[in-house]
Amino acid sequence: MKVVVTGCQGQVGYCLVKQLSQRTDIEILALDRTALDISNPEQVNTLITNTKPDVIINAAAYTAVDKAESEPQQAYAINRDGPEYLALAAKEINALLLHISTDYVFDGCKTEPYLESDDTNPQTVYGQSKLAGEKKIQAAGCRYGILRTAWVFGEHGHNFVKTMLRLGDKPELNIVADQWGGPTYAGDIASTLITMMYTMTGDKSVESSIFHFSGSPHCSWFEFAGEIFATAKTTGQLESSPLLHRITTEAYPLPAPRPANCRLNCEKIHQEFGITPSNWKAALQQVLSMDIKENQA
């Protein structure tokens, strides 16, 4: 099976390439932005037409949530136009497109975890551009699987875990305690996409749809930070940790508003593929056992 992975230098793309490379039945073409600008329709069409992959996994995205507020054109080019071009190209060669989306398509006002069928209402340019990308894929007519996830962390790239490690020498830190979600290991997102890939290419009766996948148990950023520092001390990443203080979202204003509820209901993906939520505490232990200090963000 021939698989194209876009955004191979991102958190999930890195893990995808690592996992796919270990499989003897996969021919993988890993592309970063220098190799393929997904916002360029001619580049996308030429590459996909010439390589004719069985599966396209789009891990490329504009993820700078705050910067997107002042760079909407760039955000929409990568998060809306790019997925559309990939979907149209996939349609032409009858390939499966797997695409990563986000909890930011919701406004965060619901009190329960979000279902795939819940109304979307993104409050940021980032969320709006990602939702627009979902809709473009659905309208293109290709076979697809859209995977919404949240609070991604891993050994590669920029994420909250590395930020906390970088700030680990501070005596005190203020951490937002009124936003809730499920931290999700990038490697588990990658393995989820691979499971979806094998299932959907092997069983054509599995319908194109949107699926939710994130970590469990749900927690606040404050609780996540506490677990990061506790684990970092046990794994030797840090000798001591800051005193953490709970603060509200209002006390830490940012250009792009954050949803208070980022919790995703993951029942649908379990029923369709047998996939269970990411065990983020186990994954955190694994990540912090690696030598990731040189790649802190």
Order of alpha helices (4+ residues) and beta strands (2+ residues): beta-alpha-beta-alpha-beta-alpha-alpha-beta-alpha-beta-beta-alpha-beta-beta-beta-alpha-beta-beta-beta-alpha-beta-alpha-beta-alpha
